[in-house]
Amino acid sequence: MELTWTGGNAHRHNRSVMPYLNLTAGEPWAETWGVMVFPDDEAARRAFIATLWLGFYPKYEKSGLGQLMPRSALLSVMETAVTMVIEPDQIDVRRYKGLAAGEQLKVLFALAQTEPKCASWNAVTQLVKRQTEKSRSYLYDPRRAFLPVIHLWAAFILRDQRCHADAARGYRAIDDLYMFITEAMVLLQWSTKFRLPRQKAEPALNRQMVDFWTPPPEWSPPISRPEWPRDGRFRGIYLEKDWVRRTRSRPIRKKKSNLPWTNSKLITRGPIWMTRHQSAS
Protein backbone atom coordinates (compact mmCIF):
# COMPACT_ATOMS: atom_id res chain seq x y z
CA MET A 1 0.00 0.00 0.00
CA GLU A 2 1.29 3.45 -0.83
CA LEU A 3 0.07 6.96 -0.08
CA THR A 4 1.28 10.22 -1.57
CA TRP A 5 0.70 13.76 -0.43
CA THR A 6 -0.90 15.41 -3.44
CA GLY A 7 -0.51 18.93 -2.05
CA GLY A 8 -3.11 21.61 -1.59
CA ASN A 9 -5.16 22.73 1.38
CA ALA A 10 -8.77 22.37 0.29
CA HIS A 11 -11.61 23.33 2.60
CA ARG A 12 -9.57 25.68 4.79
CA HIS A 13 -11.74 28.19 6.59
CA ASN A 14 -11.55 31.15 8.97
CA ARG A 15 -8.14 32.19 7.62
CA SER A 16 -7.84 35.11 10.05
CA VAL A 17 -7.86 32.72 13.01
CA MET A 18 -5.44 30.01 11.92
CA PRO A 19 -2.67 31.19 9.55
CA TYR A 20 -0.42 28.99 7.49
CA LEU A 21 2.90 27.71 8.79
CA ASN A 22 5.78 30.13 8.31
CA LEU A 23 8.34 28.08 6.39
CA THR A 24 10.41 30.86 4.83
CA ALA A 25 10.84 33.89 7.11
CA GLY A 26 12.68 34.07 10.42
CA GLU A 27 13.80 30.69 11.70
CA PRO A 28 11.29 28.15 10.29
CA TRP A 29 12.11 25.39 12.79
CA ALA A 30 11.45 27.79 15.69
CA GLU A 31 8.29 29.06 14.00
CA THR A 32 7.00 25.51 13.51
CA TRP A 33 7.88 24.49 17.07
CA GLY A 34 6.05 27.56 18.34
CA VAL A 35 2.92 26.54 16.43
CA MET A 36 3.10 23.00 17.79
CA VAL A 37 3.39 24.17 21.40
CA PHE A 38 0.95 27.07 21.19
CA PRO A 39 -1.41 26.37 18.26
CA ASP A 40 -4.19 28.66 19.50
CA ASP A 41 -2.43 31.38 21.52
CA GLU A 42 -0.60 33.82 19.28
CA ALA A 43 0.74 36.03 22.07
CA ALA A 44 2.27 33.08 23.94
CA ARG A 45 3.52 31.64 20.66
CA ARG A 46 5.35 34.83 19.69
CA ALA A 47 6.89 35.16 23.16
CA PHE A 48 7.99 31.52 23.07
CA ILE A 49 9.55 31.87 19.61
CA ALA A 50 11.35 35.02 20.75
CA THR A 51 12.71 33.09 23.75
CA LEU A 52 13.99 30.40 21.39
CA TRP A 53 15.72 33.09 19.32
CA LEU A 54 17.46 34.47 22.37
CA GLY A 55 18.70 30.98 23.11
CA PHE A 56 20.23 30.08 19.75
CA TYR A 57 21.04 33.41 18.07
CA PRO A 58 24.10 34.38 20.20
CA LYS A 59 25.72 31.05 19.30
CA TYR A 60 24.87 31.58 15.64
CA GLU A 61 26.35 35.07 15.65
CA LYS A 62 29.58 33.89 17.29
CA SER A 63 29.94 31.06 14.77
CA GLY A 64 30.15 33.51 11.85
CA LEU A 65 28.44 30.97 9.59
CA GLY A 66 25.85 33.26 8.07
CA GLN A 67 24.30 36.68 7.71
CA LEU A 68 23.68 38.51 10.97
CA MET A 69 20.31 39.78 12.07
CA PRO A 70 19.89 43.58 11.99
CA ARG A 71 20.14 45.03 15.49
CA SER A 72 16.70 46.59 15.14
CA ALA A 73 15.21 43.13 14.48
CA LEU A 74 17.12 41.64 17.41
CA LEU A 75 15.81 44.41 19.66
CA SER A 76 12.28 43.60 18.51
CA VAL A 77 12.83 39.94 19.41
CA MET A 78 14.03 40.92 22.89
CA GLU A 79 11.02 43.16 23.42
CA THR A 80 8.67 40.36 22.38
CA ALA A 81 10.37 37.92 24.74
CA VAL A 82 9.70 40.10 27.77
CA THR A 83 6.04 40.82 26.96
CA MET A 84 5.07 37.43 28.37
CA VAL A 85 7.23 35.16 30.49
CA ILE A 86 7.07 31.57 29.27
CA GLU A 87 8.20 29.31 32.09
CA PRO A 88 10.07 26.06 31.26
CA ASP A 89 7.53 24.07 33.27
CA GLN A 90 4.76 25.45 31.08
CA ILE A 91 6.59 24.32 27.96
CA ASP A 92 7.17 20.86 29.44
CA VAL A 93 3.46 20.46 30.21
CA ARG A 94 2.39 21.58 26.76
CA ARG A 95 5.00 19.40 25.06
CA TYR A 96 3.80 16.39 27.04
CA LYS A 97 0.18 17.10 26.06
CA GLY A 98 1.16 17.56 22.42
CA LEU A 99 2.90 14.20 22.48
CA ALA A 100 -0.17 12.66 24.12
CA ALA A 101 -2.30 13.93 21.24
CA GLY A 102 0.19 12.83 18.59
CA GLU A 103 0.49 9.38 20.12
CA GLN A 104 -3.23 8.85 19.65
CA LEU A 105 -3.11 9.71 15.95
CA LYS A 106 -0.05 7.48 15.55
CA VAL A 107 -1.89 4.56 17.16
CA LEU A 108 -4.98 5.23 15.03
CA PHE A 109 -2.81 5.14 11.95
CA ALA A 110 -1.17 1.88 13.05
CA LEU A 111 -4.52 0.30 13.92
CA ALA A 112 -5.96 1.28 10.53
CA GLN A 113 -3.08 -0.51 8.77
CA THR A 114 -3.55 -3.60 10.93
CA GLU A 115 -7.31 -3.90 11.43
CA PRO A 116 -9.21 -1.11 9.60
CA LYS A 117 -12.61 -2.15 10.98
CA CYS A 118 -11.37 -1.45 14.52
CA ALA A 119 -9.67 1.87 13.80
CA SER A 120 -11.82 4.27 15.81
CA TRP A 121 -10.88 6.99 18.27
CA ASN A 122 -12.64 5.00 21.00
CA ALA A 123 -10.44 1.98 20.29
CA VAL A 124 -7.35 4.18 20.26
CA THR A 125 -8.28 5.72 23.60
CA GLN A 126 -8.79 2.25 25.05
CA LEU A 127 -5.38 1.07 23.85
CA VAL A 128 -3.43 4.14 24.96
CA LYS A 129 -5.32 4.17 28.26
CA ARG A 130 -4.18 0.62 28.94
CA GLN A 131 -0.65 1.37 27.86
CA THR A 132 -0.22 4.46 30.01
CA GLU A 133 -2.81 4.00 32.78
CA LYS A 134 -4.15 7.48 32.03
CA SER A 135 -7.87 8.22 32.18
CA ARG A 136 -10.04 8.76 29.10
CA SER A 137 -10.55 12.41 30.02
CA TYR A 138 -6.81 12.90 30.44
CA LEU A 139 -6.27 11.61 26.89
CA TYR A 140 -9.24 13.41 25.39
CA ASP A 141 -8.29 16.87 26.68
CA PRO A 142 -4.87 17.04 24.93
CA ARG A 143 -6.35 15.62 21.73
CA ARG A 144 -8.98 18.35 21.71
CA ALA A 145 -6.55 21.15 22.59
CA PHE A 146 -3.87 20.10 20.09
CA LEU A 147 -6.15 18.87 17.32
CA PRO A 148 -5.08 21.62 14.87
CA VAL A 149 -1.48 20.34 15.11
CA ILE A 150 -2.06 16.66 15.92
CA HIS A 151 -0.57 15.61 12.57
CA LEU A 152 2.63 17.53 13.37
CA TRP A 153 2.99 15.86 16.76
CA ALA A 154 2.31 12.39 15.32
CA ALA A 155 4.91 12.94 12.60
CA PHE A 156 7.35 14.21 15.23
CA ILE A 157 6.89 11.00 17.23
CA LEU A 158 7.35 8.84 14.13
CA ARG A 159 10.72 10.51 13.45
CA ASP A 160 11.90 9.74 16.99
CA GLN A 161 11.27 13.30 18.17
CA ARG A 162 14.42 14.80 16.67
CA CYS A 163 15.97 16.69 13.79
CA HIS A 164 17.91 14.50 11.35
CA ALA A 165 20.12 17.17 9.76
CA ASP A 166 23.39 15.70 8.47
CA ALA A 167 25.95 18.12 7.03
CA ALA A 168 28.09 15.26 5.74
CA ARG A 169 25.24 14.28 3.41
CA GLY A 170 24.35 17.81 2.41
CA TYR A 171 21.12 17.50 4.39
CA ARG A 172 20.49 20.82 6.11
CA ALA A 173 18.20 21.53 9.04
CA ILE A 174 15.85 23.37 6.67
CA ASP A 175 15.73 20.30 4.40
CA ASP A 176 14.83 18.16 7.37
CA LEU A 177 12.11 20.59 8.41
CA TYR A 178 10.59 20.43 4.94
CA MET A 179 10.66 16.62 5.03
CA PHE A 180 9.03 16.74 8.47
CA ILE A 181 6.25 18.95 7.11
CA THR A 182 5.79 16.56 4.18
CA GLU A 183 5.47 13.63 6.59
CA ALA A 184 2.94 15.52 8.69
CA MET A 185 0.90 16.44 5.62
CA VAL A 186 0.80 12.81 4.48
CA LEU A 187 -0.63 11.91 7.89
CA LEU A 188 -3.16 14.74 7.72
CA GLN A 189 -4.27 13.84 4.22
CA TRP A 190 -4.65 10.19 5.19
CA SER A 191 -6.59 11.14 8.34
CA THR A 192 -9.05 13.34 6.44
CA LYS A 193 -9.79 10.52 4.01
CA PHE A 194 -9.86 7.48 6.29
CA ARG A 195 -13.31 6.38 7.46
CA LEU A 196 -14.56 3.29 9.21
CA PRO A 197 -16.33 0.93 6.76
CA ARG A 198 -19.82 1.80 7.92
CA GLN A 199 -22.64 4.03 6.75
CA LYS A 200 -22.39 7.73 7.58
CA ALA A 201 -18.95 7.29 9.10
CA GLU A 202 -17.05 10.55 9.56
CA PRO A 203 -13.39 10.92 8.55
CA ALA A 204 -10.85 10.48 11.33
CA LEU A 205 -10.03 14.19 11.07
CA ASN A 206 -12.53 16.59 9.57
CA ARG A 207 -11.34 19.73 7.77
CA GLN A 208 -14.87 21.11 7.98
CA MET A 209 -14.66 21.11 11.77
CA VAL A 210 -11.01 22.02 12.43
CA ASP A 211 -8.66 24.46 10.71
CA PHE A 212 -5.43 22.48 10.71
CA TRP A 213 -2.05 24.17 10.51
CA THR A 214 -0.61 23.47 7.07
CA PRO A 215 2.00 24.97 4.75
CA PRO A 216 0.80 27.69 2.37
CA PRO A 217 -0.73 26.38 -0.87
CA GLU A 218 2.20 27.60 -3.01
CA TRP A 219 4.73 25.65 -0.90
CA SER A 220 6.21 22.36 -2.04
CA PRO A 221 8.96 20.26 -0.43
CA PRO A 222 12.40 19.93 -2.01
CA ILE A 223 13.21 17.01 -4.24
CA SER A 224 14.89 14.33 -2.15
CA ARG A 225 18.46 13.34 -2.93
CA PRO A 226 19.67 9.72 -2.71
CA GLU A 227 22.26 10.55 -0.05
CA TRP A 228 19.81 12.23 2.31
CA PRO A 229 18.90 10.32 5.50
CA ARG A 230 15.19 11.17 5.06
CA ASP A 231 13.15 11.55 1.92
CA GLY A 232 9.60 12.24 3.05
CA ARG A 233 8.69 8.57 3.42
CA PHE A 234 7.27 6.74 6.41
CA ARG A 235 7.93 3.21 7.43
CA GLY A 236 4.63 1.44 7.79
CA ILE A 237 3.58 0.89 11.37
CA TYR A 238 1.31 -1.88 12.55
CA LEU A 239 -0.19 -2.93 15.85
CA GLU A 240 0.82 -6.24 17.30
CA LYS A 241 -2.05 -8.71 17.11
CA ASP A 242 -2.30 -8.97 20.90
CA TRP A 243 -3.02 -5.26 21.07
CA VAL A 244 -5.64 -5.48 18.33
CA ARG A 245 -7.43 -8.16 20.34
CA ARG A 246 -7.48 -5.82 23.32
CA THR A 247 -9.77 -3.46 21.45
CA ARG A 248 -12.44 -6.16 21.82
CA SER A 249 -11.72 -7.42 25.31
CA ARG A 250 -12.01 -6.25 28.91
CA PRO A 251 -9.11 -4.25 30.35
CA ILE A 252 -6.22 -6.17 31.85
CA ARG A 253 -3.77 -5.13 34.52
CA LYS A 254 -0.31 -4.29 33.22
CA LYS A 255 2.73 -2.39 34.37
CA LYS A 256 2.71 1.33 33.79
CA SER A 257 4.75 2.45 30.81
CA ASN A 258 7.91 4.30 31.78
CA LEU A 259 7.90 6.32 28.58
CA PRO A 260 4.24 6.77 27.68
CA TRP A 261 4.77 8.74 24.48
CA THR A 262 8.02 7.26 23.19
CA ASN A 263 9.26 3.86 22.05
CA SER A 264 5.73 2.50 22.13
CA LYS A 265 5.44 -1.27 22.33
CA LEU A 266 2.07 -1.00 20.63
CA ILE A 267 3.58 -0.94 17.19
CA THR A 268 6.03 -2.68 14.95
CA ARG A 269 7.60 -1.07 11.93
CA GLY A 270 7.17 -2.63 8.52
CA PRO A 271 8.57 -1.88 5.08
CA ILE A 272 8.43 1.60 3.64
CA TRP A 273 4.97 2.07 2.21
CA MET A 274 4.11 5.76 2.33
CA THR A 275 6.06 8.00 0.01
CA ARG A 276 5.94 11.16 -2.03
CA HIS A 277 7.34 10.15 -5.41
CA GLN A 278 9.73 12.64 -6.93
CA SER A 279 12.69 12.07 -9.17
CA ALA A 280 15.73 14.29 -9.27
CA SER A 281 15.76 16.63 -12.21
URCORTA-V720097 format. One record per helix or strand of 2 or more residues. SS is the DSSP state (2 for helix, 1 for strand). FROM is the first residue (numbers start at 1). TO is the last residue. If there is no record, write none. Layout:
# URCORTA-V720097
ss=<SS SS>
from=<FROM FROM>
to=<TO TO>
This chain:
# URCORTA-V720097
ss=<2 2 2 2 2 2 2 2 2 2 1 2 1>
from=<28 42 71 88 116 121 136 147 167 173 234 241 267>
to=<37 63 83 114 118 132 145 158 169 193 239 245 274>
